Amino acid sequence: MADFHTKTFYGQKTSVRVTSPSKQVPYIFLSCINRKESGSWEKPSEGEGKTVRLSIEEIICILEVLNRRSANWRGYHVFKERKTEIYVGWEDESRQVLRVKIGEYKKKLRFPNLNFLTLILAHILSEKIEHATSGTFEAKSKGKEVVDEEGEYGVFSEHITARDGLHIVETTEFSVSRDTIEIEANIKVESQKALLITLDSGEEFWIPKSTIHSDYDVKEKDKPQKFIVDKWIIEKHKILK
């Protein structure tokens, strides 16, 4: 059985590439590349195009869309100063055309590429659940740098709502090396991994507990509290103008 998978879904101007470097690592790479005026394609290996790393959880979210159990999935990756939005969702209610967006890159997929993408992601997911979540893994020197970054990431599923009978899922993947900022807000709701906070402006949003670096009291919901939080979560919700 192969350890490495790669598949490019070509279009006239933009293509999407799925790469799994090894069944023993819990992530894949999703790339969007454009055709240059010369006719050649951008090369991710040379820093061209746009590439993001997707976790097992995010693969599952995309498969929910492909299997038509979710209307769309939107992910936000924040790593150091690089912030990238990823979107995978249906163009309309017929659910025959899939829109993929990575940053400013956009690509549409139709049959049979839709079926191909569903099958390859399902296969890769099965491999990774079997091989990347159990046993031991000794990184080869060639891939050591990528594997060593594993501890620098976190994934947070933010909210799930419904539209046309299907779910809409949003997740955020962030790095642990980041700036902080102080805000003042009221705690409205607490979940196992997050707080729903409300600002003086009336805006409210979920914030992962892992991004809060100050003490707080969940019982004090009637008065505002000061929080020291990761700056990326504030920027993501566009609270700082």
Backbone hydrogen bonds, N-H to C=O, Kabsch-Sander energy under -0.5 kcal/mol:
donor,donor_aa,acceptor,acceptor_aa,energy
5,H,20,S,-2.1
7,K,18,V,-2.2
9,F,16,V,-3.8
10,Y,8,T,-0.9
15,S,33,I,-2.7
16,V,9,F,-1.8
17,R,31,S,-2.6
18,V,7,K,-2.8
19,T,29,F,-2.6
20,S,5,H,-3.1
23,K,3,D,-0.5
25,V,22,S,-1.2
27,Y,25,V,-1.2
28,I,54,L,-2.1
29,F,19,T,-3.2
30,L,52,V,-2.7
31,S,17,R,-2.7
32,C,50,K,-2.4
33,I,15,S,-2.2
35,R,13,K,-2.6
36,K,40,S,-3.5
39,G,36,K,-1.7
42,E,34,N,-2.1
46,E,43,K,-1.8
47,G,44,P,-2.0
48,E,43,K,-2.1
50,K,32,C,-2.3
52,V,30,L,-2.4
54,L,28,I,-2.6
54,L,52,V,-0.5
56,I,26,P,-0.9
59,I,55,S,-2.1
60,I,56,I,-2.1
61,C,57,E,-1.8
62,I,58,E,-2.2
63,L,59,I,-2.3
64,E,60,I,-1.9
65,V,61,C,-1.3
66,L,62,I,-2.6
67,N,63,L,-2.4
68,R,65,V,-2.2
69,R,64,E,-3.0
70,S,64,E,-1.4
71,A,167,H,-2.8
72,N,167,H,-0.9
73,W,88,V,-2.8
74,R,169,V,-2.3
75,G,86,I,-3.3
76,Y,171,T,-1.9
77,H,84,T,-3.1
78,V,76,Y,-0.5
78,V,173,E,-3.1
79,F,77,H,-0.5
79,F,82,R,-3.0
82,R,79,F,-2.7
83,K,81,E,-0.6
84,T,77,H,-2.8
86,I,75,G,-3.3
87,Y,101,K,-2.7
88,V,73,W,-2.7
89,G,99,R,-2.0
90,W,71,A,-1.8
91,E,97,V,-2.7
95,R,92,D,-1.6
98,L,109,L,-2.7
99,R,89,G,-3.5
100,V,98,L,-0.5
100,V,107,K,-3.3
101,K,87,Y,-2.7
102,I,105,Y,-2.2
103,G,85,E,-2.9
105,Y,102,I,-2.3
107,K,100,V,-2.6
109,L,98,L,-2.5
113,N,110,R,-0.9
114,L,110,R,-1.5
116,F,112,P,-2.3
117,L,113,N,-3.0
118,T,114,L,-2.2
119,L,115,N,-2.5
120,I,116,F,-2.6
121,L,117,L,-2.2
122,A,118,T,-2.1
123,H,119,L,-2.2
124,I,120,I,-2.6
125,L,121,L,-2.7
126,S,122,A,-2.1
127,E,123,H,-2.2
128,K,124,I,-2.6
129,I,125,L,-2.4
130,E,126,S,-1.6
131,H,127,E,-2.9
132,A,128,K,-2.4
133,T,128,K,-0.5
139,A,137,F,-0.7
143,G,140,K,-0.9
144,K,140,K,-0.7
144,K,141,S,-0.6
147,V,143,G,-2.1
148,D,144,K,-2.7
149,E,145,E,-0.8
149,E,146,V,-0.7
150,E,147,V,-1.9
151,G,148,D,-0.7
152,E,149,E,-2.3
153,Y,150,E,-1.1
154,G,174,F,-1.9
156,F,172,T,-3.0
158,E,156,F,-0.7
158,E,170,E,-2.4
159,H,170,E,-0.7
161,T,168,I,-1.6
163,R,166,L,-3.0
166,L,163,R,-2.2
167,H,69,R,-1.2
168,I,161,T,-2.3
169,V,72,N,-1.9
170,E,159,H,-1.1
171,T,74,R,-2.0
172,T,156,F,-2.4
173,E,76,Y,-3.1
174,F,154,G,-2.4
175,S,78,V,-1.9
176,V,152,E,-1.5
178,R,176,V,-0.9
181,I,229,V,-2.6
183,I,227,F,-2.6
185,A,225,Q,-2.5
186,N,198,T,-2.7
187,I,220,E,-0.5
188,K,186,N,-0.5
188,K,196,L,-3.3
189,V,196,L,-1.4
191,S,194,A,-2.9
195,L,207,I,-2.3
196,L,189,V,-3.2
197,I,195,L,-0.7
197,I,205,F,-2.3
198,T,186,N,-2.6
199,L,203,E,-3.0
202,G,199,L,-1.7
205,F,197,I,-1.6
207,I,195,L,-2.6
209,K,193,K,-2.7
211,T,208,P,-1.8
212,I,209,K,-1.6
213,H,228,I,-3.8
218,V,216,Y,-0.5
220,E,217,D,-1.2
221,K,219,K,-1.5
225,Q,185,A,-3.1
227,F,183,I,-3.0
229,V,181,I,-2.9
229,V,227,F,-0.7
230,D,211,T,-1.6
231,K,179,D,-3.1
233,I,230,D,-0.8
234,I,230,D,-0.8
235,E,231,K,-2.3
236,K,232,W,-2.5
237,H,233,I,-1.4
238,K,235,E,-1.2
239,I,234,I,-2.0
240,L,234,I,-0.5
241,K,239,I,-0.7
